[in-house]
Amino acid sequence: MRRKMAAGNWKMNGLSANLAEVAAMNDAAKESDCDVLLCVPATLISAIDDAAPDVVTGAQDCHQNVSGAHTGEISAEMICDAGAEYVILGHSERRADNGETDKCVHEKTNAAWAAGLKAIVCVGETLDQRKSQNTLDIIGGQLATSIPDLATGENLVVAYEPVWAIGTGLTPTTDQIGEVHDFIRMRLERRFGEGVGRSVRILYGGSMNPKNVSEIAVVSNVDGGLVGGASLRATDFIPIIKTLS
C-alpha cells in the first residue's frame, strides 16, 4: 500500500518566526498515518529539521551540477547536507519563470538521486492546453522526458499540478483529476513495470485546501497533496494532514 503524503510547498515564504507554526504541524504529524513533508526555503531546512523531528523536510529546487561557478544556486548535495530528504523539481513556476525544460528537470532529478534525495517531479497543463484538449499529450511528454530511467517508488514522487489551478482558487472536477492521475499511473506502469509503477506516489497539486481535501483525497490514484498557501498556516495544513491520515 502506498502511504499518503501531505507535502507543503512554502515557495518564497517563511522566516524563523514561522517555526511556531511548524511546531503545531509537528504535533499533528506525530499522530498521523501519513507522511508530512515541508519543502521550505533553503534558509529554513536545518531549523525545521531540528525543531520538528516528525516533519520531513525538503527543498524547492536544486542545480544539476554538484558544484561550480553557479552564483546563487544550491546543489542537491548541499540540500542533503542541510538535512532535507526531498526536493521539488519541475514546478510550473520554475518552468515558466526560469525557462526550465523537461531535459533540465531530467538532469536535476538525476542529480537529486545521486545525492540521496527523493525527487518530487511536477507535471501539468496550462489553461490553453486544457481548453485545446491537449492535457494528456502534454503530461505524457513531460513524464517521458522529465523522469530518468532509474525511477523507483522510493526515489520518485509525481505531482500533478494543473497550472491554471495554482493560486487561482480554481479546482478541476474530481473526474478531471481522476482522469489525469489514472493516466499517470498507467504511463508509470507501462514504462517501469507494474511493481514500480504502482509504488510511485502521485500527489495532487492544484489549490488543495481544508475545504476540498476530503473530496480530492478519495479520487482514484490520488496519494496525497502538494499544498501551496494552505501549508503556511497550521490551522489550514493540520486539517489536510488529518484528512489524508
Beta strands, then each sheet from edge to edge (+ up, - down):
strand 1: 5-9
strand 2: 35-39
strand 3: 56-59
strand 4: 86-89
strand 5: 118-123
strand 6: 156-160
strand 7: 201-204
strand 8: 224-227
sheet 1: 7+ 6+ 5+ 4+ 3+ 2+ 1+ 8+
end
